[in-house]
Amino acid sequence: MAVTIQPLLQKCTTLSHYKQLQSHLITTGLFHLTRSKFIEHCATSSATGTLPYAAHIFQTLTSPATNDWNAIIRGLAQSVQPARAIAFYCKSLSVLPCKPDALTCSFTLKACSRALAVNEAFQIHSQVVRFGFIADILLQTTLLDVYAKSGYLDYAYKVFDEMPERDVTCWNAMIAGLAQGDCPDEALQLFKTMKDVGFKPNEITVLGALSACAQLGMVQEGKNVYGYVKNEKLDMNEHVCNAVIDMFGKCGHVAEAYRVFNEMRCVKTVVTFNTMIMVLGVNSEGTEALKVFDQMSKEGFRPDNVSYLSALCACNHSGMVDEGVRLFETMSKDASVVPNIKHYGTMVDLLGRSGRLHEAYDIINSIPITPDVVLWQTLLGACKTYGNVEMGEKASRKLVEMGSHSDGEFVLLSNIYAAHHRWKDVGEVRNAMKNKQVKKVPGFSYIDVNGVIHKFKNGDKSHSNMQEIYKKLEEIMCRIMEHGYVPETDYVLHDIGAEEKENALSYHSEKLAVSFGLLKTSDASIIRVNKNLRICGDCHQVMKLVSMAYEREIIVRDRTRFHRFKNGLCSCKDFW
């Protein structure tokens, strides 16, 4: 007899409702016919206490069917402890009278995806093949998703390439995996291929493509994706609009981001405002960012933790110290928001960048939560900027006590010593790095020229146009010296001659990228460079002078913000 309880299950919104329905089904003799569906709905409900109750019902079963196991595994897979679903799956293999079905494997693979349990996914992959489920497109897509999210892109690609048929979901999983896995250029190429072979990208697809454009700073590709979004009316989705705003912001096109924000056809959310505030902030538009922050309240939105953090970051990037301090005090009085470690870290950075090192130090020592390494690293960075050896050594000792081995803090302390010509101390720091096997993250920059990404490392000589690039760089250095350029050699971490220090600085990756940009782009265009690390003081000075000497606007996106160089000035006002 077919029994349908779905309408009743959909009305259950609390644990009490589920218990009442179960009692009704038991007394009417229908529970054994609807058991699996009931357990599944109970296990996957968002109501408090329903998953443990579903597990309790499961434990009372003398002979659970495959569907019963699937129900619990599915619930655990989407819970805060997805690894428990994997353990449940392993248990099912030893006690089930029949083998798991495709759904069992699919739910467990979703748990692997959420828990990033790639080793377990490898084993389930082999079992999927052995059980004969490999042709199941849902299973293949879930498997692809696990590998992609775990960073095993080669395995993800292999699954993708071997799929006998594909749907939009598997294309989305592959594109998102590439975009999130340091292969944004491949994600964009796959997005184009998807359209070329006749598939229609949906909201999820364009989110991956927009993320890739944002990472690469490829604004023209981003505009193309946005054009598709508008044509297909995908801009009625607020998540897509937020991603478009973020993409334009990360490409340095603040006006475009602001226009999308103001002309959104869908309803704005708190996330929309937060995104716009952050975009304005990282582009040194602190005053505008605070206006948008105030606009939130006027439009009936209550700022959350992220809103305050975005606004504080905007003050930080724009050197608006007093405004940032006032904002932090306002947040501290807002009962709905509790300052977290990121808010305190931003305040330490804001005060440290402005030279108020002792105030920054006092904040770290007075916060009601345990300071993390980032706070001490931030203070150490400020000590480097202002050459404060004593406080820099305090911060460094704290980091050692906390067991931190980041390359950044060693380099910062070395910079402080190098600036004071304390070469013996520089040597000791370098020896400590060797002993602890800490390796400095290599700097690299890339530039998009005519839709092609060109990547440069410090001192790079691998580019096909390298001879031209170095010749152009020599011309640049000579030309900016006529405008007063003096190499900032204080932070070269070697006790070597002045000329060798100048050479060490000259071949930084962003200088090579700008040199290539001057060679290969039109005089009227903006040169856009992305860098994986914070731009150094010497490169910052060079970019300002190049923008003046060549009358070119240059935008450099480093690890934390945008620097817009024009007419010999930078948007950061030398506060970064």
Solvent accessible surface area in square Angstrom, and as a share of the most:
residue,aa,sasa,rsa
1,M,176,0.79
2,A,105,0.81
3,V,43,0.25
4,T,107,0.62
5,I,7,0.04
6,Q,66,0.29
7,P,76,0.48
8,L,79,0.40
9,L,0,0.00
10,Q,120,0.53
11,K,152,0.64
12,C,15,0.09
13,T,92,0.53
14,T,62,0.36
15,L,47,0.24
16,S,59,0.38
17,H,70,0.31
18,Y,1,0.00
19,K,89,0.38
20,Q,115,0.51
21,L,16,0.08
22,Q,23,0.10
23,S,63,0.41
24,H,93,0.41
25,L,2,0.01
26,I,97,0.49
27,T,113,0.66
28,T,67,0.39
29,G,41,0.40
30,L,45,0.22
31,F,27,0.11
32,H,126,0.56
33,L,82,0.41
34,T,6,0.04
35,R,57,0.21
36,S,28,0.18
37,K,96,0.41
38,F,0,0.00
39,I,0,0.00
40,E,35,0.16
41,H,42,0.19
42,C,0,0.00
43,A,4,0.03
44,T,35,0.20
45,S,30,0.19
46,S,122,0.78
47,A,21,0.17
48,T,129,0.75
49,G,29,0.28
50,T,1,0.00
51,L,30,0.15
52,P,90,0.57
53,Y,41,0.16
54,A,0,0.00
55,A,20,0.16
56,H,108,0.48
57,I,6,0.03
58,F,10,0.04
59,Q,112,0.50
60,T,84,0.49
61,L,32,0.16
62,T,143,0.83
63,S,82,0.53
64,P,25,0.15
65,A,47,0.36
66,T,21,0.12
67,N,88,0.45
68,D,0,0.00
69,W,8,0.03
70,N,7,0.04
71,A,2,0.02
72,I,1,0.00
73,I,0,0.00
74,R,93,0.34
75,G,1,0.01
76,L,2,0.01
77,A,5,0.04
78,Q,95,0.42
79,S,20,0.13
80,V,141,0.81
81,Q,100,0.44
82,P,17,0.11
83,A,60,0.47
84,R,116,0.42
85,A,0,0.00
86,I,13,0.07
87,A,65,0.50
88,F,29,0.12
89,Y,3,0.01
90,C,73,0.44
91,K,101,0.43
92,S,0,0.00
93,L,68,0.34
94,S,91,0.59
95,V,83,0.48
96,L,20,0.10
97,P,119,0.75
98,C,74,0.44
99,K,112,0.47
100,P,3,0.02
101,D,47,0.24
102,A,25,0.19
103,L,83,0.41
104,T,0,0.00
105,C,0,0.00
106,S,1,0.01
107,F,18,0.07
108,T,0,0.00
109,L,0,0.00
110,K,88,0.37
111,A,0,0.00
112,C,0,0.00
113,S,6,0.04
114,R,125,0.46
115,A,40,0.31
116,L,104,0.52
117,A,17,0.13
118,V,19,0.11
119,N,98,0.50
120,E,64,0.29
121,A,0,0.00
122,F,62,0.26
123,Q,110,0.49
124,I,5,0.02
125,H,44,0.20
126,S,60,0.38
127,Q,27,0.12
128,V,2,0.01
129,V,82,0.47
130,R,163,0.59
131,F,33,0.14
132,G,56,0.54
133,F,34,0.14
134,I,66,0.33
135,A,77,0.60
136,D,51,0.27
137,I,50,0.25
138,L,85,0.42
139,L,3,0.01
140,Q,12,0.05
141,T,10,0.06
142,T,9,0.05
143,L,1,0.01
144,L,0,0.00
145,D,31,0.16
146,V,0,0.00
147,Y,1,0.00
148,A,4,0.03
149,K,102,0.43
150,S,27,0.18
151,G,51,0.49
152,Y,83,0.32
153,L,23,0.11
154,D,118,0.61
155,Y,103,0.39
156,A,0,0.00
157,Y,59,0.22
158,K,119,0.51
159,V,13,0.07
160,F,5,0.02
161,D,92,0.48
162,E,109,0.49
163,M,11,0.05
164,P,101,0.63
165,E,118,0.53
166,R,75,0.27
167,D,54,0.28
168,V,40,0.23
169,T,78,0.45
170,C,0,0.00
171,W,5,0.02
172,N,13,0.07
173,A,13,0.10
174,M,0,0.00
175,I,0,0.00
176,A,28,0.22
177,G,3,0.03
178,L,1,0.00
179,A,1,0.01
180,Q,129,0.57
181,G,22,0.21
182,D,129,0.67
183,C,30,0.18
184,P,15,0.10
185,D,73,0.38
186,E,71,0.32
187,A,0,0.00
188,L,9,0.04
189,Q,106,0.47
190,L,16,0.08
191,F,6,0.02
192,K,77,0.33
193,T,47,0.27
194,M,0,0.00
195,K,79,0.34
196,D,121,0.63
197,V,87,0.50
198,G,67,0.65
199,F,60,0.25
200,K,133,0.57
201,P,5,0.03
202,N,50,0.26
203,E,59,0.27
204,I,98,0.50
205,T,1,0.00
206,V,0,0.00
207,L,53,0.27
208,G,8,0.07
209,A,0,0.00
210,L,2,0.01
211,S,44,0.28
212,A,0,0.00
213,C,0,0.00
214,A,4,0.03
215,Q,56,0.25
216,L,13,0.07
217,G,11,0.10
218,M,10,0.04
219,V,21,0.12
220,Q,108,0.48
221,E,26,0.12
222,G,0,0.00
223,K,75,0.32
224,N,82,0.42
225,V,4,0.02
226,Y,23,0.09
227,G,24,0.23
228,Y,31,0.12
229,V,0,0.00
230,K,89,0.38
231,N,119,0.61
232,E,62,0.28
233,K,132,0.56
234,L,20,0.10
235,D,14,0.07
236,M,103,0.46
237,N,42,0.22
238,E,55,0.25
239,H,109,0.49
240,V,0,0.00
241,C,4,0.02
242,N,12,0.06
243,A,21,0.17
244,V,0,0.00
245,I,0,0.00
246,D,42,0.22
247,M,1,0.00
248,F,2,0.01
249,G,1,0.01
250,K,86,0.37
251,C,4,0.03
252,G,1,0.01
253,H,36,0.16
254,V,18,0.10
255,A,83,0.65
256,E,47,0.21
257,A,0,0.00
258,Y,49,0.19
259,R,90,0.33
260,V,6,0.03
261,F,0,0.00
262,N,92,0.47
263,E,109,0.49
264,M,25,0.11
265,R,130,0.47
266,C,15,0.09
267,V,119,0.68
268,K,38,0.16
269,T,41,0.24
270,V,38,0.22
271,V,88,0.51
272,T,0,0.00
273,F,0,0.00
274,N,10,0.05
275,T,21,0.12
276,M,0,0.00
277,I,0,0.00
278,M,63,0.28
279,V,6,0.03
280,L,1,0.01
281,G,0,0.00
282,V,25,0.14
283,N,9,0.04
284,S,12,0.08
285,E,73,0.33
286,G,2,0.02
287,T,82,0.47
288,E,52,0.23
289,A,0,0.00
290,L,36,0.18
291,K,115,0.49
292,V,1,0.00
293,F,19,0.08
294,D,76,0.40
295,Q,53,0.24
296,M,0,0.00
297,S,67,0.43
298,K,171,0.73
299,E,85,0.38
300,G,68,0.65
301,F,50,0.21
302,R,158,0.58
303,P,16,0.10
304,D,56,0.29
305,N,57,0.29
306,V,77,0.44
307,S,0,0.00
308,Y,9,0.03
309,L,29,0.15
310,S,1,0.01
311,A,0,0.00
312,L,0,0.00
313,C,24,0.15
314,A,0,0.00
315,C,0,0.00
316,N,7,0.03
317,H,13,0.06
318,S,16,0.10
319,G,28,0.27
320,M,30,0.14
321,V,19,0.11
322,D,83,0.43
323,E,58,0.26
324,G,0,0.00
325,V,38,0.22
326,R,141,0.51
327,L,18,0.09
328,F,30,0.12
329,E,89,0.40
330,T,74,0.43
331,M,0,0.00
332,S,63,0.41
333,K,172,0.73
334,D,26,0.14
335,A,104,0.81
336,S,65,0.42
337,V,7,0.04
338,V,110,0.63
339,P,25,0.15
340,N,56,0.29
341,I,43,0.22
342,K,130,0.55
343,H,1,0.00
344,Y,23,0.09
345,G,11,0.11
346,T,12,0.07
347,M,4,0.02
348,V,1,0.01
349,D,29,0.15
350,L,0,0.00
351,L,5,0.03
352,G,0,0.00
353,R,37,0.13
354,S,37,0.24
355,G,32,0.31
356,R,84,0.31
357,L,10,0.05
358,H,127,0.57
359,E,75,0.34
360,A,0,0.00
361,Y,51,0.19
362,D,84,0.44
363,I,33,0.17
364,I,1,0.01
365,N,84,0.43
366,S,84,0.54
367,I,20,0.10
368,P,114,0.71
369,I,72,0.37
370,T,116,0.68
371,P,31,0.20
372,D,46,0.24
373,V,45,0.26
374,V,83,0.48
375,L,1,0.01
376,W,7,0.02
377,Q,41,0.18
378,T,28,0.16
379,L,1,0.00
380,L,1,0.00
381,G,19,0.18
382,A,8,0.06
383,C,0,0.00
384,K,25,0.11
385,T,67,0.39
386,Y,104,0.40
387,G,23,0.22
388,N,42,0.21
389,V,23,0.13
390,E,121,0.54
391,M,7,0.03
392,G,0,0.00
393,E,45,0.20
394,K,68,0.29
395,A,0,0.00
396,S,17,0.11
397,R,137,0.50
398,K,77,0.33
399,L,2,0.01
400,V,86,0.49
401,E,127,0.57
402,M,78,0.35
403,G,44,0.42
404,S,17,0.11
405,H,97,0.43
406,S,42,0.27
407,D,27,0.14
408,G,30,0.29
409,E,13,0.06
410,F,22,0.09
411,V,24,0.14
412,L,38,0.19
413,L,20,0.10
414,S,1,0.00
415,N,18,0.09
416,I,0,0.00
417,Y,17,0.06
418,A,0,0.00
419,A,25,0.20
420,H,84,0.37
421,H,112,0.50
422,R,90,0.33
423,W,54,0.19
424,K,163,0.69
425,D,32,0.17
426,V,4,0.02
427,G,26,0.25
428,E,94,0.42
429,V,12,0.07
430,R,89,0.32
431,N,81,0.41
432,A,31,0.24
433,M,24,0.11
434,K,143,0.60
435,N,123,0.63
436,K,84,0.36
437,Q,158,0.70
438,V,17,0.10
439,K,174,0.74
440,K,102,0.43
441,V,69,0.39
442,P,95,0.60
443,G,2,0.02
444,F,53,0.22
445,S,0,0.00
446,Y,37,0.14
447,I,3,0.02
448,D,46,0.24
449,V,11,0.06
450,N,142,0.73
451,G,46,0.45
452,V,83,0.48
453,I,51,0.26
454,H,38,0.17
455,K,113,0.48
456,F,0,0.00
457,K,109,0.46
458,N,72,0.37
459,G,37,0.35
460,D,11,0.05
461,K,159,0.68
462,S,94,0.61
463,H,31,0.14
464,S,112,0.72
465,N,37,0.19
466,M,15,0.07
467,Q,162,0.72
468,E,81,0.36
469,I,0,0.00
470,Y,34,0.13
471,K,152,0.64
472,K,35,0.15
473,L,4,0.02
474,E,111,0.50
475,E,74,0.33
476,I,2,0.01
477,M,22,0.10
478,C,84,0.50
479,R,93,0.34
480,I,0,0.00
481,M,91,0.41
482,E,144,0.65
483,H,81,0.36
484,G,52,0.50
485,Y,10,0.04
486,V,111,0.64
487,P,23,0.14
488,E,72,0.32
489,T,31,0.18
490,D,70,0.36
491,Y,72,0.27
492,V,13,0.07
493,L,28,0.14
494,H,84,0.37
495,D,100,0.52
496,I,64,0.32
497,G,37,0.36
498,A,70,0.55
499,E,129,0.58
500,E,98,0.44
501,K,19,0.08
502,E,58,0.26
503,N,71,0.37
504,A,51,0.39
505,L,12,0.06
506,S,16,0.10
507,Y,73,0.28
508,H,40,0.18
509,S,0,0.00
510,E,0,0.00
511,K,3,0.01
512,L,0,0.00
513,A,0,0.00
514,V,3,0.02
515,S,0,0.00
516,F,4,0.02
517,G,0,0.00
518,L,20,0.10
519,L,59,0.30
520,K,82,0.35
521,T,34,0.20
522,S,72,0.47
523,D,120,0.62
524,A,102,0.79
525,S,41,0.26
526,I,60,0.31
527,I,1,0.01
528,R,52,0.19
529,V,1,0.01
530,N,14,0.07
531,K,20,0.08
532,N,39,0.20
533,L,36,0.18
534,R,71,0.26
535,I,0,0.00
536,C,38,0.23
537,G,20,0.19
538,D,3,0.02
539,C,0,0.00
540,H,5,0.02
541,Q,51,0.23
542,V,4,0.02
543,M,1,0.00
544,K,28,0.12
545,L,14,0.07
546,V,1,0.01
547,S,1,0.01
548,M,78,0.35
549,A,11,0.08
550,Y,32,0.12
551,E,146,0.66
552,R,11,0.04
553,E,31,0.14
554,I,0,0.00
555,I,3,0.02
556,V,0,0.00
557,R,42,0.15
558,D,8,0.04
559,R,156,0.57
560,T,58,0.34
561,R,3,0.01
562,F,9,0.04
563,H,0,0.00
564,R,68,0.25
565,F,0,0.00
566,K,108,0.46
567,N,106,0.54
568,G,17,0.17
569,L,130,0.65
570,C,12,0.07
571,S,32,0.20
572,C,1,0.01
573,K,148,0.63
574,D,80,0.42
575,F,35,0.15
576,W,40,0.14
